[in-house]
């Protein structure tokens, strides 16, 4: 569990990873050095895993998104599917799940033909059957899941320039 101040810092950074220490300090009500120390500790503890730009998949040439369920053909086979597939750059995320399937992966590709080729590659490498759901649109994505954390909602209200 995070202290309230740390939760507020994490909430702000989750919405705006480019927020400066000065801006964070103003919004939290601490000194810049205190905010810097807290962020560094959150990084060291693994609470903050990294920072990155959110890209528009269509504008970078990857307009087709799909979720692919992986079900082992041989339940006795080693459960090493993530390692077998880790170098496939089209796989954006991999989730170990409970249920009929063992994993669900999110993929982004250039076209239906590219998706078909990727699925064949996945089945061959991992020895799994697949079930694919193609995404038609994405009303929202990468929501900040700290919205329910006390003390953070007001700090993430949209800022006016």
Buried (B, 14 or more C-beta within 10 A) or exposed (E): EBEEBBBBBBBBBBBBEEBEBEBBBEBBEBEBEBBBEBBEEBEEEEBBEEEEEEEEBEEEEBBBBBBBBBBBEEEEEEEEBBEBBEEBEBBEEBEEEEEEBBBBBBBBBEEEEBBEEBBEEBBEEBBBEBEBEEBEEEEEEEEBEBEEBEBBBEBBEEEEE
